[in-house]
């Protein structure tokens, strides 16, 4: 699992890659939290396009970043979720806290 961070004005995009589980979530959290503390963005986008598997650690990852951004008066958006990851996020109620966007091809399949 890895995370690539892109800074853009008051926005940070975290591109996640690989599996998210209790072994991989901690270093990702640390990396994202460090840049949030330094940059104090108004928006954090977490891109799940290259995430192949996620357990409840992924929910914790998003929830913790939501809390941190909320303290700074910012928002979190989660993008490019596969069907399975979208389902986990929705069932957990994360869609009530953060904006969630499915992958474009997943959206088109439902039309």
Secondary structure, 3 states (H helix, E strand, C coil): CEEEEEEECCEEEEEEEEEECCCCHHHHHHHHHHHHHHHCCCEEEEEEEEEEEECHHHHHHHHHHHHHHHHCCCEEEEEEECHHHHHHHHHHCHHHCCEEEECHHHHHHCC
